[in-house]
Amino acid sequence: MGPVNENENRSKIAVSTESREEADQLFNGLSVGGNIEVPICDSPWGAYFGMFRDKFGIEWIIEFDSK
């Protein structure tokens, strides 16, 4: 079937939090030893958002939206 690129064959886990503090806690705890792709910060669309790949290769999206 051809070569497989593991980085493009994965799903992302998206977590929507109840507060910025919870978003920070999850982002900072789960990203240890991994690779941060988008640091957690205020996004252009108004949410507090960050994205990373953890030390096991799992991709995460953490977001808080006060709306």
RAFENKA-V33353 format. One record per backbone hydrogen bond with DSSP energy under -0.5 kcal/mol. CO is the residue of the C=O (numbers start at 0). NH is the residue of the N-H. E is the energy in kcal/mol with one decimal. If there is no record, write none. Layout:
CO;NH;E / CO;NH;E
This chain:
3;5;-0.8 / 4;7;-1.7 / 5;8;-0.9 / 10;58;-0.7 / 11;13;-0.6 / 12;60;-2.8 / 14;16;-0.6 / 14;62;-2.4 / 18;22;-2.0 / 19;23;-2.9 / 20;24;-2.5 / 21;25;-2.5 / 22;26;-2.8 / 23;27;-3.0 / 24;28;-2.0 / 25;29;-2.8 / 26;30;-1.7 / 28;31;-0.6 / 30;33;-2.5 / 34;36;-0.5 / 34;52;-2.5 / 37;50;-2.4 / 40;48;-2.9 / 42;45;-1.7 / 46;42;-3.5 / 46;48;-0.7 / 47;63;-2.6 / 48;40;-2.2 / 49;61;-2.6 / 50;36;-1.7 / 50;37;-2.8 / 51;59;-3.4 / 52;34;-3.0 / 53;56;-2.1 / 57;53;-3.0 / 58;12;-2.7 / 59;51;-1.9 / 60;14;-3.0 / 61;49;-2.1 / 62;16;-2.8 / 63;47;-3.2
